[in-house]
Amino acid sequence: MSILKLKNPLTNNYQELKRNILGTEFPWIWTNQHDGVKEDSIYDNFPIYTHSFLYKPTGECRYPKETDPNCHIFHAVVVEIMKYNNIDIEMIYRMCANCAHPTGKNIPGPEHTDHHFPHKNLIVYLTNFKGGATCCGGKTYDGKEDDIITFEGTHNFYPPVDNRRVVLVATYTEFDNRIKK
């Protein structure tokens, strides 16, 4: 599966979540994307701001953990988007907002997968910016405000060259229609 662009229904829940995240009182955590990226790497482990709504299963913890009281609004947005695009989701494993700023280097962040089990990624672009392409499977996508993409596999992204790149990220699995009752 390469990068697939989805339609955005622009629901009231989506507009509310977007206003909240882009507002002046939204809390962000400054973090490195990934540990272990070497200085001479073709990747730049540039820091980003992140805000978790649903923290992914890790280590011995086999289930996601809700980390924001507004997780239900993000969940509603994901469900609305998927229904609008005729995608039948089985499980959501992670939901967060990420914010990247220009770095001056324009070198992509490290390639990674979000989980060590089969899953798909959903990215919703909340701001307009130049640069900041999402890369997966040899394809790139230059997102614009309110665009939505889904993909699976190893991926990374470039920092924006202007403005801030604010996105919603969710990971999920779909029902297998062959076994669905």
Biotite code that builds the C-alpha atoms (Angstrom):
import biotite.structure as struc

atoms = struc.array([
    struc.Atom([0.000, 0.000, 0.000], chain_id="A", res_id=1, res_name="MET", atom_name="CA", element="C"),
    struc.Atom([1.362, 3.368, -0.896], chain_id="A", res_id=2, res_name="SER", atom_name="CA", element="C"),
    struc.Atom([0.094, 6.698, 0.347], chain_id="A", res_id=3, res_name="ILE", atom_name="CA", element="C"),
    struc.Atom([-3.678, 7.014, -0.126], chain_id="A", res_id=4, res_name="LEU", atom_name="CA", element="C"),
    struc.Atom([-5.364, 10.417, 0.097], chain_id="A", res_id=5, res_name="LYS", atom_name="CA", element="C"),
    struc.Atom([-8.717, 10.410, 1.936], chain_id="A", res_id=6, res_name="LEU", atom_name="CA", element="C"),
    struc.Atom([-11.588, 12.891, 1.892], chain_id="A", res_id=7, res_name="LYS", atom_name="CA", element="C"),
    struc.Atom([-12.117, 15.134, 4.905], chain_id="A", res_id=8, res_name="ASN", atom_name="CA", element="C"),
    struc.Atom([-15.783, 15.532, 5.968], chain_id="A", res_id=9, res_name="PRO", atom_name="CA", element="C"),
    struc.Atom([-14.827, 18.676, 7.973], chain_id="A", res_id=10, res_name="LEU", atom_name="CA", element="C"),
    struc.Atom([-17.258, 17.780, 10.769], chain_id="A", res_id=11, res_name="THR", atom_name="CA", element="C"),
    struc.Atom([-18.004, 19.923, 13.814], chain_id="A", res_id=12, res_name="ASN", atom_name="CA", element="C"),
    struc.Atom([-15.876, 17.564, 15.948], chain_id="A", res_id=13, res_name="ASN", atom_name="CA", element="C"),
    struc.Atom([-12.962, 18.042, 13.545], chain_id="A", res_id=14, res_name="TYR", atom_name="CA", element="C"),
    struc.Atom([-13.310, 21.848, 13.604], chain_id="A", res_id=15, res_name="GLN", atom_name="CA", element="C"),
    struc.Atom([-13.439, 21.847, 17.431], chain_id="A", res_id=16, res_name="GLU", atom_name="CA", element="C"),
    struc.Atom([-10.367, 19.601, 17.754], chain_id="A", res_id=17, res_name="LEU", atom_name="CA", element="C"),
    struc.Atom([-8.443, 21.677, 15.212], chain_id="A", res_id=18, res_name="LYS", atom_name="CA", element="C"),
    struc.Atom([-9.285, 24.975, 16.999], chain_id="A", res_id=19, res_name="ARG", atom_name="CA", element="C"),
    struc.Atom([-8.180, 23.474, 20.311], chain_id="A", res_id=20, res_name="ASN", atom_name="CA", element="C"),
    struc.Atom([-4.863, 22.134, 19.002], chain_id="A", res_id=21, res_name="ILE", atom_name="CA", element="C"),
    struc.Atom([-3.996, 25.319, 17.116], chain_id="A", res_id=22, res_name="LEU", atom_name="CA", element="C"),
    struc.Atom([-5.034, 27.494, 20.068], chain_id="A", res_id=23, res_name="GLY", atom_name="CA", element="C"),
    struc.Atom([-2.673, 29.388, 22.325], chain_id="A", res_id=24, res_name="THR", atom_name="CA", element="C"),
    struc.Atom([-3.360, 27.243, 25.404], chain_id="A", res_id=25, res_name="GLU", atom_name="CA", element="C"),
    struc.Atom([-2.761, 23.793, 23.947], chain_id="A", res_id=26, res_name="PHE", atom_name="CA", element="C"),
    struc.Atom([0.014, 21.986, 25.907], chain_id="A", res_id=27, res_name="PRO", atom_name="CA", element="C"),
    struc.Atom([2.951, 20.593, 23.928], chain_id="A", res_id=28, res_name="TRP", atom_name="CA", element="C"),
    struc.Atom([5.916, 18.459, 25.002], chain_id="A", res_id=29, res_name="ILE", atom_name="CA", element="C"),
    struc.Atom([9.305, 19.084, 23.330], chain_id="A", res_id=30, res_name="TRP", atom_name="CA", element="C"),
    struc.Atom([10.953, 15.789, 22.387], chain_id="A", res_id=31, res_name="THR", atom_name="CA", element="C"),
    struc.Atom([13.418, 14.112, 20.054], chain_id="A", res_id=32, res_name="ASN", atom_name="CA", element="C"),
    struc.Atom([11.737, 11.948, 17.447], chain_id="A", res_id=33, res_name="GLN", atom_name="CA", element="C"),
    struc.Atom([13.917, 8.857, 17.952], chain_id="A", res_id=34, res_name="HIS", atom_name="CA", element="C"),
    struc.Atom([16.964, 7.850, 19.946], chain_id="A", res_id=35, res_name="ASP", atom_name="CA", element="C"),
    struc.Atom([20.077, 6.446, 18.323], chain_id="A", res_id=36, res_name="GLY", atom_name="CA", element="C"),
    struc.Atom([20.286, 8.548, 15.144], chain_id="A", res_id=37, res_name="VAL", atom_name="CA", element="C"),
    struc.Atom([23.972, 9.209, 14.409], chain_id="A", res_id=38, res_name="LYS", atom_name="CA", element="C"),
    struc.Atom([25.235, 12.728, 13.729], chain_id="A", res_id=39, res_name="GLU", atom_name="CA", element="C"),
    struc.Atom([26.602, 11.710, 10.316], chain_id="A", res_id=40, res_name="ASP", atom_name="CA", element="C"),
    struc.Atom([23.346, 10.076, 9.319], chain_id="A", res_id=41, res_name="SER", atom_name="CA", element="C"),
    struc.Atom([21.377, 10.968, 6.203], chain_id="A", res_id=42, res_name="ILE", atom_name="CA", element="C"),
    struc.Atom([18.580, 11.740, 8.666], chain_id="A", res_id=43, res_name="TYR", atom_name="CA", element="C"),
    struc.Atom([18.194, 14.586, 11.108], chain_id="A", res_id=44, res_name="ASP", atom_name="CA", element="C"),
    struc.Atom([16.719, 13.700, 14.470], chain_id="A", res_id=45, res_name="ASN", atom_name="CA", element="C"),
    struc.Atom([15.228, 17.172, 14.759], chain_id="A", res_id=46, res_name="PHE", atom_name="CA", element="C"),
    struc.Atom([13.061, 17.689, 17.844], chain_id="A", res_id=47, res_name="PRO", atom_name="CA", element="C"),
    struc.Atom([9.312, 18.135, 17.575], chain_id="A", res_id=48, res_name="ILE", atom_name="CA", element="C"),
    struc.Atom([6.507, 19.123, 19.875], chain_id="A", res_id=49, res_name="TYR", atom_name="CA", element="C"),
    struc.Atom([4.061, 16.339, 20.593], chain_id="A", res_id=50, res_name="THR", atom_name="CA", element="C"),
    struc.Atom([0.849, 15.870, 22.532], chain_id="A", res_id=51, res_name="HIS", atom_name="CA", element="C"),
    struc.Atom([-0.501, 12.412, 23.227], chain_id="A", res_id=52, res_name="SER", atom_name="CA", element="C"),
    struc.Atom([-4.217, 11.676, 23.393], chain_id="A", res_id=53, res_name="PHE", atom_name="CA", element="C"),
    struc.Atom([-3.916, 7.883, 23.321], chain_id="A", res_id=54, res_name="LEU", atom_name="CA", element="C"),
    struc.Atom([-0.481, 6.463, 24.128], chain_id="A", res_id=55, res_name="TYR", atom_name="CA", element="C"),
    struc.Atom([0.584, 3.390, 22.175], chain_id="A", res_id=56, res_name="LYS", atom_name="CA", element="C"),
    struc.Atom([1.049, -0.051, 23.728], chain_id="A", res_id=57, res_name="PRO", atom_name="CA", element="C"),
    struc.Atom([4.696, -0.542, 24.726], chain_id="A", res_id=58, res_name="THR", atom_name="CA", element="C"),
    struc.Atom([6.784, -3.241, 26.363], chain_id="A", res_id=59, res_name="GLY", atom_name="CA", element="C"),
    struc.Atom([4.732, -5.309, 28.735], chain_id="A", res_id=60, res_name="GLU", atom_name="CA", element="C"),
    struc.Atom([1.722, -2.997, 28.450], chain_id="A", res_id=61, res_name="CYS", atom_name="CA", element="C"),
    struc.Atom([-0.426, -4.636, 25.772], chain_id="A", res_id=62, res_name="ARG", atom_name="CA", element="C"),
    struc.Atom([-3.086, -1.927, 25.506], chain_id="A", res_id=63, res_name="TYR", atom_name="CA", element="C"),
    struc.Atom([-3.206, 1.799, 24.675], chain_id="A", res_id=64, res_name="PRO", atom_name="CA", element="C"),
    struc.Atom([-3.488, 4.300, 27.514], chain_id="A", res_id=65, res_name="LYS", atom_name="CA", element="C"),
    struc.Atom([-5.734, 7.374, 27.333], chain_id="A", res_id=66, res_name="GLU", atom_name="CA", element="C"),
    struc.Atom([-3.581, 10.379, 28.213], chain_id="A", res_id=67, res_name="THR", atom_name="CA", element="C"),
    struc.Atom([-5.841, 13.362, 27.508], chain_id="A", res_id=68, res_name="ASP", atom_name="CA", element="C"),
    struc.Atom([-9.407, 14.008, 28.707], chain_id="A", res_id=69, res_name="PRO", atom_name="CA", element="C"),
    struc.Atom([-10.314, 15.135, 25.165], chain_id="A", res_id=70, res_name="ASN", atom_name="CA", element="C"),
    struc.Atom([-9.366, 11.752, 23.715], chain_id="A", res_id=71, res_name="CYS", atom_name="CA", element="C"),
    struc.Atom([-13.058, 11.095, 22.943], chain_id="A", res_id=72, res_name="HIS", atom_name="CA", element="C"),
    struc.Atom([-13.193, 14.064, 20.514], chain_id="A", res_id=73, res_name="ILE", atom_name="CA", element="C"),
    struc.Atom([-10.120, 12.819, 18.632], chain_id="A", res_id=74, res_name="PHE", atom_name="CA", element="C"),
    struc.Atom([-11.671, 9.327, 18.579], chain_id="A", res_id=75, res_name="HIS", atom_name="CA", element="C"),
    struc.Atom([-14.909, 10.741, 17.146], chain_id="A", res_id=76, res_name="ALA", atom_name="CA", element="C"),
    struc.Atom([-12.922, 12.581, 14.445], chain_id="A", res_id=77, res_name="VAL", atom_name="CA", element="C"),
    struc.Atom([-11.064, 9.410, 13.418], chain_id="A", res_id=78, res_name="VAL", atom_name="CA", element="C"),
    struc.Atom([-14.304, 7.409, 13.292], chain_id="A", res_id=79, res_name="VAL", atom_name="CA", element="C"),
    struc.Atom([-16.058, 10.138, 11.258], chain_id="A", res_id=80, res_name="GLU", atom_name="CA", element="C"),
    struc.Atom([-13.185, 10.340, 8.759], chain_id="A", res_id=81, res_name="ILE", atom_name="CA", element="C"),
    struc.Atom([-13.003, 6.584, 8.333], chain_id="A", res_id=82, res_name="MET", atom_name="CA", element="C"),
    struc.Atom([-16.754, 6.132, 7.924], chain_id="A", res_id=83, res_name="LYS", atom_name="CA", element="C"),
    struc.Atom([-16.833, 8.959, 5.370], chain_id="A", res_id=84, res_name="TYR", atom_name="CA", element="C"),
    struc.Atom([-14.133, 7.116, 3.399], chain_id="A", res_id=85, res_name="ASN", atom_name="CA", element="C"),
    struc.Atom([-15.751, 3.668, 3.783], chain_id="A", res_id=86, res_name="ASN", atom_name="CA", element="C"),
    struc.Atom([-12.923, 2.306, 5.930], chain_id="A", res_id=87, res_name="ILE", atom_name="CA", element="C"),
    struc.Atom([-14.062, -0.060, 8.667], chain_id="A", res_id=88, res_name="ASP", atom_name="CA", element="C"),
    struc.Atom([-11.603, 0.354, 11.540], chain_id="A", res_id=89, res_name="ILE", atom_name="CA", element="C"),
    struc.Atom([-11.200, -2.399, 14.089], chain_id="A", res_id=90, res_name="GLU", atom_name="CA", element="C"),
    struc.Atom([-8.880, -0.771, 16.633], chain_id="A", res_id=91, res_name="MET", atom_name="CA", element="C"),
    struc.Atom([-7.117, 2.542, 17.251], chain_id="A", res_id=92, res_name="ILE", atom_name="CA", element="C"),
    struc.Atom([-3.735, 2.128, 18.951], chain_id="A", res_id=93, res_name="TYR", atom_name="CA", element="C"),
    struc.Atom([-2.357, 5.634, 19.097], chain_id="A", res_id=94, res_name="ARG", atom_name="CA", element="C"),
    struc.Atom([-3.600, 9.224, 18.699], chain_id="A", res_id=95, res_name="MET", atom_name="CA", element="C"),
    struc.Atom([-1.404, 12.297, 19.005], chain_id="A", res_id=96, res_name="CYS", atom_name="CA", element="C"),
    struc.Atom([-0.717, 15.729, 17.602], chain_id="A", res_id=97, res_name="ALA", atom_name="CA", element="C"),
    struc.Atom([2.773, 16.593, 16.328], chain_id="A", res_id=98, res_name="ASN", atom_name="CA", element="C"),
    struc.Atom([4.264, 19.977, 15.567], chain_id="A", res_id=99, res_name="CYS", atom_name="CA", element="C"),
    struc.Atom([7.528, 20.473, 13.666], chain_id="A", res_id=100, res_name="ALA", atom_name="CA", element="C"),
    struc.Atom([9.256, 23.775, 12.952], chain_id="A", res_id=101, res_name="HIS", atom_name="CA", element="C"),
    struc.Atom([11.762, 24.660, 10.222], chain_id="A", res_id=102, res_name="PRO", atom_name="CA", element="C"),
    struc.Atom([15.270, 23.418, 10.996], chain_id="A", res_id=103, res_name="THR", atom_name="CA", element="C"),
    struc.Atom([17.297, 25.170, 8.316], chain_id="A", res_id=104, res_name="GLY", atom_name="CA", element="C"),
    struc.Atom([18.763, 21.820, 7.192], chain_id="A", res_id=105, res_name="LYS", atom_name="CA", element="C"),
    struc.Atom([15.734, 20.420, 5.344], chain_id="A", res_id=106, res_name="ASN", atom_name="CA", element="C"),
    struc.Atom([16.927, 16.852, 6.060], chain_id="A", res_id=107, res_name="ILE", atom_name="CA", element="C"),
    struc.Atom([14.215, 14.256, 6.795], chain_id="A", res_id=108, res_name="PRO", atom_name="CA", element="C"),
    struc.Atom([13.700, 12.756, 10.214], chain_id="A", res_id=109, res_name="GLY", atom_name="CA", element="C"),
    struc.Atom([14.564, 9.101, 10.851], chain_id="A", res_id=110, res_name="PRO", atom_name="CA", element="C"),
    struc.Atom([12.636, 6.321, 9.125], chain_id="A", res_id=111, res_name="GLU", atom_name="CA", element="C"),
    struc.Atom([10.527, 4.356, 11.565], chain_id="A", res_id=112, res_name="HIS", atom_name="CA", element="C"),
    struc.Atom([7.406, 2.313, 12.138], chain_id="A", res_id=113, res_name="THR", atom_name="CA", element="C"),
    struc.Atom([5.099, 3.289, 14.963], chain_id="A", res_id=114, res_name="ASP", atom_name="CA", element="C"),
    struc.Atom([4.499, -0.256, 16.285], chain_id="A", res_id=115, res_name="HIS", atom_name="CA", element="C"),
    struc.Atom([6.109, -3.663, 16.028], chain_id="A", res_id=116, res_name="HIS", atom_name="CA", element="C"),
    struc.Atom([2.881, -5.273, 14.831], chain_id="A", res_id=117, res_name="PHE", atom_name="CA", element="C"),
    struc.Atom([0.791, -4.777, 11.660], chain_id="A", res_id=118, res_name="PRO", atom_name="CA", element="C"),
    struc.Atom([-0.989, -1.412, 11.574], chain_id="A", res_id=119, res_name="HIS", atom_name="CA", element="C"),
    struc.Atom([-1.808, 1.537, 9.347], chain_id="A", res_id=120, res_name="LYS", atom_name="CA", element="C"),
    struc.Atom([-1.135, 5.232, 9.865], chain_id="A", res_id=121, res_name="ASN", atom_name="CA", element="C"),
    struc.Atom([-3.504, 8.157, 9.457], chain_id="A", res_id=122, res_name="LEU", atom_name="CA", element="C"),
    struc.Atom([-2.182, 11.717, 9.151], chain_id="A", res_id=123, res_name="ILE", atom_name="CA", element="C"),
    struc.Atom([-4.405, 14.789, 9.148], chain_id="A", res_id=124, res_name="VAL", atom_name="CA", element="C"),
    struc.Atom([-2.715, 18.075, 8.232], chain_id="A", res_id=125, res_name="TYR", atom_name="CA", element="C"),
    struc.Atom([-3.949, 20.981, 10.372], chain_id="A", res_id=126, res_name="LEU", atom_name="CA", element="C"),
    struc.Atom([-1.776, 23.778, 8.958], chain_id="A", res_id=127, res_name="THR", atom_name="CA", element="C"),
    struc.Atom([-0.421, 25.012, 5.637], chain_id="A", res_id=128, res_name="ASN", atom_name="CA", element="C"),
    struc.Atom([3.353, 24.988, 5.210], chain_id="A", res_id=129, res_name="PHE", atom_name="CA", element="C"),
    struc.Atom([5.993, 24.541, 2.527], chain_id="A", res_id=130, res_name="LYS", atom_name="CA", element="C"),
    struc.Atom([8.177, 21.447, 2.577], chain_id="A", res_id=131, res_name="GLY", atom_name="CA", element="C"),
    struc.Atom([7.307, 18.984, 5.317], chain_id="A", res_id=132, res_name="GLY", atom_name="CA", element="C"),
    struc.Atom([6.605, 16.059, 2.967], chain_id="A", res_id=133, res_name="ALA", atom_name="CA", element="C"),
    struc.Atom([5.570, 12.697, 4.397], chain_id="A", res_id=134, res_name="THR", atom_name="CA", element="C"),
    struc.Atom([7.528, 9.787, 2.888], chain_id="A", res_id=135, res_name="CYS", atom_name="CA", element="C"),
    struc.Atom([6.495, 6.123, 2.727], chain_id="A", res_id=136, res_name="CYS", atom_name="CA", element="C"),
    struc.Atom([7.348, 3.297, 0.337], chain_id="A", res_id=137, res_name="GLY", atom_name="CA", element="C"),
    struc.Atom([9.359, 5.511, -1.990], chain_id="A", res_id=138, res_name="GLY", atom_name="CA", element="C"),
    struc.Atom([6.439, 7.956, -2.347], chain_id="A", res_id=139, res_name="LYS", atom_name="CA", element="C"),
    struc.Atom([6.124, 11.428, -0.874], chain_id="A", res_id=140, res_name="THR", atom_name="CA", element="C"),
    struc.Atom([3.077, 13.505, -0.058], chain_id="A", res_id=141, res_name="TYR", atom_name="CA", element="C"),
    struc.Atom([3.125, 17.277, 0.348], chain_id="A", res_id=142, res_name="ASP", atom_name="CA", element="C"),
    struc.Atom([0.200, 17.908, 2.672], chain_id="A", res_id=143, res_name="GLY", atom_name="CA", element="C"),
    struc.Atom([-1.980, 20.966, 2.747], chain_id="A", res_id=144, res_name="LYS", atom_name="CA", element="C"),
    struc.Atom([-4.306, 22.160, 5.490], chain_id="A", res_id=145, res_name="GLU", atom_name="CA", element="C"),
    struc.Atom([-7.196, 19.707, 6.047], chain_id="A", res_id=146, res_name="ASP", atom_name="CA", element="C"),
    struc.Atom([-5.650, 16.978, 3.835], chain_id="A", res_id=147, res_name="ASP", atom_name="CA", element="C"),
    struc.Atom([-5.741, 13.409, 5.110], chain_id="A", res_id=148, res_name="ILE", atom_name="CA", element="C"),
    struc.Atom([-3.571, 10.458, 4.120], chain_id="A", res_id=149, res_name="ILE", atom_name="CA", element="C"),
    struc.Atom([-3.257, 6.852, 5.193], chain_id="A", res_id=150, res_name="THR", atom_name="CA", element="C"),
    struc.Atom([-0.424, 4.383, 4.601], chain_id="A", res_id=151, res_name="PHE", atom_name="CA", element="C"),
    struc.Atom([1.411, 1.499, 6.180], chain_id="A", res_id=152, res_name="GLU", atom_name="CA", element="C"),
    struc.Atom([5.049, 0.663, 6.648], chain_id="A", res_id=153, res_name="GLY", atom_name="CA", element="C"),
    struc.Atom([8.289, 2.437, 7.359], chain_id="A", res_id=154, res_name="THR", atom_name="CA", element="C"),
    struc.Atom([7.969, 6.194, 7.001], chain_id="A", res_id=155, res_name="HIS", atom_name="CA", element="C"),
    struc.Atom([9.424, 9.575, 7.905], chain_id="A", res_id=156, res_name="ASN", atom_name="CA", element="C"),
    struc.Atom([8.936, 13.249, 7.101], chain_id="A", res_id=157, res_name="PHE", atom_name="CA", element="C"),
    struc.Atom([10.819, 16.412, 6.242], chain_id="A", res_id=158, res_name="TYR", atom_name="CA", element="C"),
    struc.Atom([10.664, 19.493, 8.436], chain_id="A", res_id=159, res_name="PRO", atom_name="CA", element="C"),
    struc.Atom([8.738, 22.419, 6.963], chain_id="A", res_id=160, res_name="PRO", atom_name="CA", element="C"),
    struc.Atom([10.724, 25.236, 5.371], chain_id="A", res_id=161, res_name="VAL", atom_name="CA", element="C"),
    struc.Atom([8.236, 27.845, 6.578], chain_id="A", res_id=162, res_name="ASP", atom_name="CA", element="C"),
    struc.Atom([5.461, 27.933, 9.170], chain_id="A", res_id=163, res_name="ASN", atom_name="CA", element="C"),
    struc.Atom([4.890, 25.058, 11.535], chain_id="A", res_id=164, res_name="ARG", atom_name="CA", element="C"),
    struc.Atom([3.784, 21.581, 10.422], chain_id="A", res_id=165, res_name="ARG", atom_name="CA", element="C"),
    struc.Atom([0.959, 20.529, 12.747], chain_id="A", res_id=166, res_name="VAL", atom_name="CA", element="C"),
    struc.Atom([-0.584, 17.121, 12.132], chain_id="A", res_id=167, res_name="VAL", atom_name="CA", element="C"),
    struc.Atom([-2.849, 14.640, 13.835], chain_id="A", res_id=168, res_name="LEU", atom_name="CA", element="C"),
    struc.Atom([-1.466, 11.103, 13.855], chain_id="A", res_id=169, res_name="VAL", atom_name="CA", element="C"),
    struc.Atom([-3.439, 7.939, 14.526], chain_id="A", res_id=170, res_name="ALA", atom_name="CA", element="C"),
    struc.Atom([-2.505, 4.310, 14.100], chain_id="A", res_id=171, res_name="THR", atom_name="CA", element="C"),
    struc.Atom([-5.159, 1.686, 13.481], chain_id="A", res_id=172, res_name="TYR", atom_name="CA", element="C"),
    struc.Atom([-6.147, -1.663, 12.058], chain_id="A", res_id=173, res_name="THR", atom_name="CA", element="C"),
    struc.Atom([-9.068, -2.445, 9.768], chain_id="A", res_id=174, res_name="GLU", atom_name="CA", element="C"),
    struc.Atom([-11.517, -5.298, 10.043], chain_id="A", res_id=175, res_name="PHE", atom_name="CA", element="C"),
    struc.Atom([-10.759, -8.200, 7.764], chain_id="A", res_id=176, res_name="ASP", atom_name="CA", element="C"),
    struc.Atom([-14.006, -8.424, 5.778], chain_id="A", res_id=177, res_name="ASN", atom_name="CA", element="C"),
    struc.Atom([-13.370, -12.115, 5.095], chain_id="A", res_id=178, res_name="ARG", atom_name="CA", element="C"),
    struc.Atom([-13.950, -12.940, 8.760], chain_id="A", res_id=179, res_name="ILE", atom_name="CA", element="C"),
    struc.Atom([-16.331, -10.138, 9.723], chain_id="A", res_id=180, res_name="LYS", atom_name="CA", element="C"),
    struc.Atom([-19.759, -11.323, 10.828], chain_id="A", res_id=181, res_name="LYS", atom_name="CA", element="C"),
])
